[in-house]
């Protein structure tokens, strides 16, 4: 069976500065795959290329067997790939409910009561905040909203960029518990995360990036046991 998401030989530059040097990665349906590496390794650039925000100079991105390289971001979202960017990207001047509705703007149908309930089960605090302006939420609540908004597009694949960034430890635990729940309900996840230990204990497989290249890939169990990974990313 071919992977649901495949990146092959991707090269991306910012102007004349190369950012990705021939990236290859695959995500099977139902997996959580994580991309770890230092700041500036190219993790965010990889996600932005998959979601259509950046156009590759070379190589291809394939989703469900279709080449989506260079396709506009809203079309990629409509096809079933939803991106929660670093920094969350919520509309702070709109209410929580408005943000959730915007997540479904490409759909032909309306958000059902069951879908709202699903979000409120994952993140109970959003029920209490539904009429509140999104800009008044805490950082953790904004992250919950960003993930919930992405779920409203009914994605097959969810791209998560640094979901734990700037959050208190207890909130990090909550976000990662929900990531596992979303995956258990059938959504495939590609996760970029600075907290390597959290990422590797959540995902099934991992890719390690350095300076725009993938230098290692293995099961997360093997990566957690690797002395090289422990030394570089796990403080061991």
VOZA-423647 format. One record per residue (C-alpha): x, y, z; residue number from 1. Coordinates in Angstrom, 1 decimal. Each point is the difference from the previous one (the first is absolute). Layout:
<pts>
X | Y | Z | NUM
...
</pts>
This chain:
<pts>
0.0 | 0.0 | 0.0 | 1
1.4 | 3.4 | -0.9 | 2
0.4 | 2.7 | 2.7 | 3
-2.7 | 2.6 | 0.4 | 4
2.7 | 2.7 | -0.1 | 5
3.3 | -0.1 | -1.8 | 6
2.8 | 2.6 | -0.4 | 7
2.6 | -0.8 | -2.6 | 8
3.2 | 1.8 | -0.8 | 9
-1.4 | 3.4 | 1.2 | 10
2.3 | 3.0 | -0.4 | 11
-1.1 | 3.4 | 1.3 | 12
1.8 | 3.3 | 0.0 | 13
-0.7 | 3.4 | 1.6 | 14
1.3 | 2.2 | -2.7 | 15
3.5 | -1.2 | -0.7 | 16
0.3 | -1.8 | 3.3 | 17
-0.7 | -3.7 | -0.1 | 18
-2.2 | -1.2 | 2.9 | 19
-0.7 | -3.7 | -1.0 | 20
2.4 | -2.2 | -1.8 | 21
-1.9 | -3.0 | -1.5 | 22
-2.4 | -1.0 | 2.8 | 23
-1.6 | -3.4 | -0.1 | 24
-2.7 | -1.1 | 2.5 | 25
-3.1 | -2.2 | 0.1 | 26
-3.0 | -0.1 | 2.3 | 27
-2.2 | -3.1 | 0.0 | 28
-3.8 | 0.3 | 0.6 | 29
-0.7 | 0.0 | 3.7 | 30
3.5 | 0.8 | 1.2 | 31
1.4 | 2.8 | 2.1 | 32
3.4 | 0.9 | -1.5 | 33
2.3 | 2.6 | 1.6 | 34
2.6 | 2.2 | -1.5 | 35
2.6 | 1.0 | 2.6 | 36
3.2 | 2.2 | -0.3 | 37
1.5 | 3.2 | 1.2 | 38
-1.4 | 3.5 | -0.8 | 39
0.7 | 0.8 | -3.6 | 40
0.3 | -3.6 | -1.1 | 41
-2.9 | 0.4 | -2.5 | 42
-2.9 | -1.6 | 1.8 | 43
-2.4 | 2.9 | -0.3 | 44
1.1 | 0.5 | -3.7 | 45
-0.9 | -3.7 | -0.6 | 46
-3.5 | 0.4 | 1.4 | 47
-0.5 | 3.3 | -1.9 | 48
1.0 | -1.7 | -3.2 | 49
-2.5 | -2.9 | 0.6 | 50
-2.9 | 2.4 | 0.7 | 51
0.8 | 2.1 | -3.1 | 52
1.2 | 3.1 | 1.7 | 53
3.4 | -0.5 | -1.7 | 54
0.7 | -1.3 | -3.4 | 55
2.8 | -2.5 | -0.4 | 56
2.8 | 0.7 | -2.6 | 57
0.3 | -3.7 | -0.5 | 58
-1.7 | -3.2 | 1.1 | 59
-3.6 | -0.8 | 0.7 | 60
-2.6 | -0.3 | 2.8 | 61
-2.6 | -2.8 | -0.5 | 62
-3.2 | -0.3 | 1.9 | 63
-2.3 | -3.0 | -0.6 | 64
1.9 | -0.7 | -3.2 | 65
-0.4 | 3.5 | -1.4 | 66
2.9 | 2.4 | -0.5 | 67
-0.9 | 3.1 | 2.0 | 68
3.3 | 1.9 | -0.5 | 69
-0.7 | 3.7 | -0.7 | 70
-3.8 | -0.4 | 0.5 | 71
-1.5 | 2.9 | 1.9 | 72
-0.3 | -0.4 | 3.8 | 73
-3.9 | 0.3 | 0.1 | 74
-0.3 | -2.8 | -2.6 | 75
2.4 | -2.2 | 2.0 | 76
-2.1 | 0.6 | 3.1 | 77
-3.2 | -0.8 | -1.9 | 78
1.6 | -3.3 | -1.2 | 79
0.6 | -1.1 | 3.7 | 80
3.3 | 1.4 | 1.2 | 81
-0.3 | 2.5 | 2.9 | 82
2.9 | 2.1 | 1.4 | 83
0.2 | 1.4 | 3.5 | 84
2.9 | 2.4 | -0.4 | 85
2.6 | 1.0 | 2.6 | 86
-1.4 | 3.0 | 1.9 | 87
-3.5 | -1.4 | -0.3 | 88
-1.4 | 2.5 | -2.6 | 89
-3.4 | 0.5 | 1.5 | 90
-2.1 | 3.0 | -0.7 | 91
0.3 | 1.8 | 3.3 | 92
-2.6 | 2.7 | -0.6 | 93
-2.7 | -2.6 | -0.8 | 94
-1.8 | -2.3 | 2.5 | 95
0.9 | -3.6 | 0.7 | 96
-3.1 | -1.0 | -1.9 | 97
0.9 | 2.1 | -3.0 | 98
3.4 | -1.6 | -0.1 | 99
-1.5 | -3.5 | 0.1 | 100
-2.4 | 1.0 | -2.8 | 101
2.8 | 1.3 | -2.2 | 102
1.7 | -3.4 | 0.3 | 103
-3.0 | -1.4 | -1.9 | 104
-0.2 | 2.7 | -2.7 | 105
1.1 | -2.3 | -2.8 | 106
-2.7 | -2.6 | 0.8 | 107
-3.3 | -0.2 | -1.8 | 108
-1.8 | -1.1 | 3.2 | 109
-0.4 | 1.7 | 3.3 | 110
1.8 | -0.9 | 3.2 | 111
-2.2 | -2.6 | 1.9 | 112
-0.8 | 0.0 | 3.6 | 113
2.0 | -3.2 | 0.3 | 114
3.1 | 1.7 | -1.3 | 115
-0.3 | 2.8 | 2.6 | 116
-0.5 | -2.6 | 2.6 | 117
3.2 | -1.8 | -1.1 | 118
2.0 | 3.2 | 0.4 | 119
-1.6 | 0.7 | 3.4 | 120
0.8 | -3.6 | 1.1 | 121
3.7 | 0.5 | -1.1 | 122
0.2 | 3.5 | 1.4 | 123
-2.8 | 0.6 | 2.6 | 124
1.2 | 3.6 | 0.7 | 125
-1.0 | 1.1 | -3.6 | 126
-3.7 | -0.6 | 0.9 | 127
0.3 | 2.6 | 2.7 | 128
1.9 | 2.4 | -2.3 | 129
-2.2 | -0.5 | -3.1 | 130
-1.2 | 3.7 | -0.1 | 131
3.3 | 1.5 | 1.2 | 132
2.4 | 1.9 | -2.3 | 133
2.8 | -2.4 | -0.9 | 134
2.7 | 2.6 | 0.8 | 135
-1.1 | -0.1 | 3.7 | 136
0.9 | -3.8 | 0.3 | 137
3.1 | -1.2 | 1.7 | 138
2.8 | -1.4 | -2.2 | 139
-1.1 | -3.6 | 0.8 | 140
-3.6 | 0.8 | -0.8 | 141
1.0 | 1.6 | -3.3 | 142
1.9 | -3.2 | -0.9 | 143
-3.1 | -2.0 | 0.8 | 144
-2.0 | 2.3 | -2.3 | 145
2.5 | -0.2 | -2.8 | 146
-0.1 | -3.8 | 0.1 | 147
-3.8 | 0.0 | 0.2 | 148
-0.4 | 2.4 | -2.9 | 149
2.2 | -2.3 | -2.1 | 150
-2.2 | -3.0 | 0.9 | 151
-3.0 | 1.8 | -1.3 | 152
1.3 | -0.4 | -3.6 | 153
-0.3 | -3.8 | 0.6 | 154
3.7 | -0.7 | -0.9 | 155
1.4 | -3.4 | -0.8 | 156
3.4 | 1.3 | 0.8 | 157
0.8 | 2.6 | 2.7 | 158
3.3 | 1.9 | -0.1 | 159
0.9 | 1.3 | 3.4 | 160
2.8 | 2.6 | 0.4 | 161
1.4 | 0.4 | 3.5 | 162
-3.3 | -0.6 | 1.9 | 163
1.8 | 0.2 | 3.4 | 164
1.9 | 3.2 | -0.7 | 165
-0.2 | 2.5 | 3.0 | 166
-2.5 | -2.2 | 2.0 | 167
0.2 | -0.9 | 3.7 | 168
0.9 | -3.7 | 0.6 | 169
-3.5 | -1.0 | 1.1 | 170
-1.5 | 1.5 | -3.2 | 171
2.7 | -1.8 | -2.1 | 172
-1.3 | -3.3 | 1.5 | 173
-3.6 | 0.9 | -0.9 | 174
0.9 | 0.9 | -3.6 | 175
1.9 | -3.2 | -0.6 | 176
-2.7 | -2.1 | 1.6 | 177
-2.4 | 1.5 | -2.5 | 178
2.4 | -0.5 | -2.9 | 179
-0.1 | -3.8 | 0.9 | 180
-3.8 | 0.1 | 0.2 | 181
-0.4 | 1.7 | -3.3 | 182
2.3 | -2.6 | -1.6 | 183
-1.9 | -2.9 | 1.7 | 184
-3.2 | 1.3 | -1.6 | 185
1.6 | -0.4 | -3.4 | 186
1.9 | 3.2 | -0.9 | 187
3.5 | -0.4 | -1.3 | 188
2.5 | 2.5 | 1.5 | 189
3.3 | 1.5 | -1.0 | 190
1.5 | 1.7 | 3.0 | 191
2.8 | 2.5 | 0.3 | 192
1.0 | 0.5 | 3.6 | 193
2.9 | 1.6 | 1.8 | 194
-0.7 | -2.2 | 3.1 | 195
1.7 | -3.1 | -1.5 | 196
-0.8 | -2.2 | 3.0 | 197
-3.7 | 0.8 | -0.2 | 198
0.0 | -0.4 | -3.7 | 199
1.8 | -3.4 | 0.0 | 200
-2.2 | -1.4 | 2.8 | 201
-3.2 | 1.0 | -1.9 | 202
0.9 | -0.9 | -3.6 | 203
0.4 | -3.4 | -1.7 | 204
3.0 | 0.9 | -2.2 | 205
2.4 | 3.0 | -0.2 | 206
2.2 | 1.8 | -2.4 | 207
3.0 | 2.0 | 1.2 | 208
0.9 | 3.2 | -1.9 | 209
3.2 | 1.9 | -0.1 | 210
0.7 | 3.1 | -2.2 | 211
-2.7 | -0.8 | -2.6 | 212
0.7 | -3.7 | -0.2 | 213
-1.5 | -3.1 | 1.5 | 214
2.9 | -1.8 | 1.7 | 215
-1.8 | -2.9 | 1.7 | 216
-3.4 | -1.7 | 0.1 | 217
-1.2 | -2.9 | 2.2 | 218
-2.7 | -1.1 | 2.4 | 219
-0.4 | 2.4 | 2.9 | 220
1.0 | -2.9 | 2.3 | 221
3.3 | -0.4 | -1.8 | 222
0.6 | 3.8 | -0.1 | 223
-0.7 | 0.3 | 3.8 | 224
2.6 | -2.7 | 0.6 | 225
2.6 | 1.5 | -2.3 | 226
3.1 | 1.5 | 1.8 | 227
0.3 | 2.5 | -2.9 | 228
-3.5 | 1.3 | 0.5 | 229
0.2 | 0.0 | 3.8 | 230
3.1 | 2.1 | -0.2 | 231
-1.3 | 2.4 | -2.6 | 232
-3.6 | 0.4 | 0.9 | 233
-0.9 | -1.6 | 3.3 | 234
2.6 | 1.5 | 2.3 | 235
1.5 | -3.5 | 0.6 | 236
</pts>
